[in-house]
Structures are given as structure tokens and as C-alpha cells.
Amino acid sequence: MKVSIASAKHKLSELIKAVEQGKTVTFCRNGVPVVDLVLAKPCMAGRPKFGTLVGRVVILDPDWWRPWG
């Protein structure tokens, strides 16, 4: 859906409802697309879960903690 910025000022609540229904709204200035309004991704709340990096961390030197001497 393409909307001019001037008309978007008056219909912002309607445009937000359209985005909540899964549509993408493009704001245009003089017929040129400037900004897309899309649904935000939910943020990860709370503490990180243990085990999310299993298989992603590679230990190159298992004795990294020992002194060199």
C-alpha cells in the first residue's frame, strides 16, 4: 500500500491497523518511496537461555589457560 506523507498524518491509526494485519505501508514523497512501515519483530525478553551456543563455539587450544613457561 502506497500513501503520501501528507495523507499518512491524518490516517496513521488506520495505517498501523493495516500493518498489524500483515500489510506493508510505503510512505511516498512526491511519488517517490521514502519509508516502509512494517510489523516489528518481538524482542527477546528475559535472560538468555543456556545451551544456545552449543556447536557454535570452537576451542582451538584446549590448554589456553595454562602458563607458557
Secondary structure, DSSP 8 states (H G I E B T S, - for coil): -EEEHHHHHHSHHHHHHHHHTT--EEEEETTEEEEEE--------SS--TTTTTTT---S-TTTTS---
